[in-house]
Amino acid sequence: MICKKVYICHPYSGDPEGNIKKVEDICRKINEENGRKGGDGPVSALVVPVAVHLLFPRFMDEKHLGHDIVMLFCKEMMKGCAEVWICTEEVTEGMREEISFAVGAGVRLIWKIDDWS
């Protein structure tokens, strides 16, 4: 079975707890969709979400490291991804930076706004 890593692009600042919850829900829905793909017939790639919202806040403090270093880490995580999924209508400054990096790196952008309503 083929897997495809996708970077989840979503706001963080402003409402970190609420945005983490939203990204958890998005990843849960991706996992549910993966479960529906698990049959014996031809299947599109399973999606492996790369959600820095669920990883970095556990051990990293942006106030301590600084925004530039945190964004550098986000971009490093994005490098191994086939796509960047933009999962909100609200595009923050940090997301604009991620999107610009993705475009420059040739990573495909997918707008998934309606998929997570």
Secondary structure, DSSP 8 states (H G I E B T S, - for coil): --EEEEEEE---TTSHHHHHHHHHHHHHHHHHHHHHT-SSS----EEEEE-GGGTGGGT--HHHH-HHHHHHHHHHHHHT-SEEEE--S---HHHHHHHHHHHHHT-EEEE-GGGG-
